Amino acid sequence: MTPYLEKKGPVVSTSSKPAAGMSKDKAKGPQKKQKGPKNYQGKEKGKDNRHTPYPQAFRIPKLEPQAVDSVSNMARTLIEFTAKEKEIINRTFPPKE
């Protein structure tokens, strides 16, 4: 037999997989806990106030005058469209008296 096949002692695995019966976490060893961002209640000197009461997604967007105008125009056209629909419905199906 060749000498590299005649190993003595326990077989040591060189793979990154944990040994049978060990979980992945135990195989890696102790890890530090991740800390979240600290909420600063008041503004301290030299630090910005990191605590915001509402997340960015829930902030109310400020509408520009053009956007407000276009929304009101859309509402007006919708009202006109429904009025025309009502006229057509009344013509095709006259209300019963």
The 8 nearest C-alpha neighbors of each residue, nearest first, counted from 0:
[[1, 2, 4, 5, 3, 6, 7, 8],
 [0, 2, 3, 4, 5, 6, 7, 8],
 [1, 3, 5, 4, 0, 6, 7, 8],
 [4, 2, 5, 1, 6, 0, 7, 10],
 [5, 3, 2, 6, 1, 0, 7, 10],
 [4, 6, 2, 3, 7, 1, 0, 8],
 [7, 5, 4, 8, 3, 2, 10, 9],
 [6, 8, 5, 9, 10, 4, 3, 2],
 [7, 9, 10, 6, 11, 5, 4, 12],
 [10, 8, 11, 7, 6, 12, 5, 13],
 [9, 11, 12, 8, 6, 7, 13, 18],
 [12, 10, 9, 13, 8, 14, 18, 6],
 [11, 13, 14, 10, 18, 15, 16, 17],
 [12, 14, 11, 15, 16, 10, 17, 18],
 [13, 15, 16, 12, 17, 11, 18, 26],
 [16, 14, 17, 13, 12, 26, 18, 27],
 [15, 17, 14, 18, 23, 26, 13, 12],
 [18, 16, 26, 21, 23, 15, 19, 22],
 [17, 19, 21, 20, 16, 26, 12, 22],
 [20, 18, 21, 17, 22, 16, 23, 26],
 [19, 21, 18, 22, 17, 23, 25, 26],
 [22, 20, 19, 18, 17, 25, 26, 23],
 [21, 23, 25, 24, 26, 20, 17, 18],
 [22, 24, 26, 25, 17, 27, 21, 16],
 [25, 23, 26, 27, 22, 28, 29, 21],
 [26, 24, 28, 27, 22, 23, 21, 29],
 [25, 27, 23, 24, 17, 28, 22, 21],
 [28, 26, 24, 25, 23, 29, 30, 17],
 [27, 29, 25, 26, 30, 24, 23, 31],
 [30, 28, 27, 31, 25, 24, 26, 32],
 [29, 31, 28, 32, 27, 24, 33, 25],
 [32, 30, 33, 29, 34, 28, 27, 24],
 [33, 31, 34, 30, 29, 35, 28, 24],
 [34, 32, 31, 35, 30, 36, 37, 29],
 [33, 35, 32, 36, 37, 31, 38, 30],
 [34, 36, 37, 33, 38, 32, 50, 49],
 [37, 35, 38, 34, 49, 50, 39, 33],
 [38, 36, 39, 35, 50, 49, 34, 40],
 [37, 39, 50, 40, 49, 36, 48, 51],
 [38, 40, 50, 41, 48, 49, 37, 42],
 [39, 41, 38, 50, 42, 48, 49, 43],
 [42, 40, 39, 43, 48, 50, 38, 47],
 [43, 41, 48, 47, 44, 46, 40, 39],
 [42, 44, 46, 41, 45, 47, 48, 39],
 [45, 43, 46, 42, 47, 41, 48, 39],
 [44, 46, 43, 47, 42, 48, 41, 49],
 [47, 45, 43, 44, 48, 42, 49, 39],
 [46, 48, 49, 42, 45, 43, 44, 39],
 [47, 49, 42, 50, 39, 46, 41, 40],
 [48, 50, 47, 39, 51, 38, 37, 46],
 [51, 49, 38, 39, 48, 52, 40, 37],
 [50, 52, 53, 49, 54, 48, 38, 55],
 [51, 53, 50, 54, 55, 49, 38, 57],
 [54, 52, 51, 57, 55, 58, 56, 50],
 [55, 53, 56, 57, 52, 51, 58, 50],
 [54, 56, 57, 58, 53, 51, 59, 52],
 [57, 55, 54, 58, 53, 59, 60, 52],
 [58, 56, 55, 54, 59, 53, 60, 52],
 [59, 57, 55, 56, 60, 53, 54, 61],
 [58, 60, 57, 61, 56, 62, 55, 53],
 [61, 59, 62, 58, 57, 63, 56, 55],
 [60, 62, 59, 63, 58, 64, 66, 67],
 [63, 61, 66, 60, 67, 64, 65, 59],
 [62, 64, 66, 65, 67, 61, 68, 60],
 [63, 65, 67, 66, 68, 62, 69, 61],
 [66, 64, 68, 67, 63, 69, 62, 70],
 [65, 67, 69, 63, 68, 64, 62, 70],
 [68, 66, 64, 70, 65, 69, 71, 62],
 [69, 67, 65, 71, 66, 70, 64, 72],
 [68, 70, 72, 66, 71, 67, 73, 65],
 [71, 69, 73, 67, 72, 68, 66, 74],
 [70, 72, 74, 68, 73, 69, 75, 67],
 [73, 71, 69, 75, 70, 74, 68, 76],
 [72, 74, 70, 76, 71, 75, 69, 77],
 [73, 75, 71, 77, 72, 76, 78, 70],
 [74, 76, 72, 78, 77, 73, 71, 79],
 [77, 75, 79, 73, 78, 74, 80, 72],
 [76, 78, 80, 74, 75, 79, 73, 81],
 [77, 79, 75, 81, 76, 80, 74, 82],
 [80, 78, 76, 82, 77, 81, 75, 83],
 [79, 81, 77, 83, 82, 78, 76, 84],
 [82, 80, 84, 78, 83, 79, 85, 77],
 [81, 83, 79, 85, 80, 84, 78, 86],
 [84, 82, 86, 80, 85, 81, 87, 79],
 [85, 83, 81, 87, 82, 86, 88, 80],
 [84, 86, 88, 82, 83, 87, 89, 81],
 [87, 85, 83, 89, 84, 88, 90, 82],
 [88, 86, 90, 84, 89, 85, 91, 83],
 [87, 89, 85, 91, 90, 86, 92, 84],
 [88, 90, 93, 86, 92, 87, 91, 85],
 [91, 89, 87, 88, 92, 93, 86, 85],
 [90, 92, 88, 89, 93, 87, 86, 94],
 [93, 91, 89, 90, 88, 94, 87, 95],
 [94, 92, 89, 90, 91, 95, 88, 96],
 [95, 93, 92, 96, 89, 90, 88, 91],
 [96, 94, 93, 92, 89, 90, 91, 88],
 [95, 94, 93, 92, 89, 90, 91, 88]]
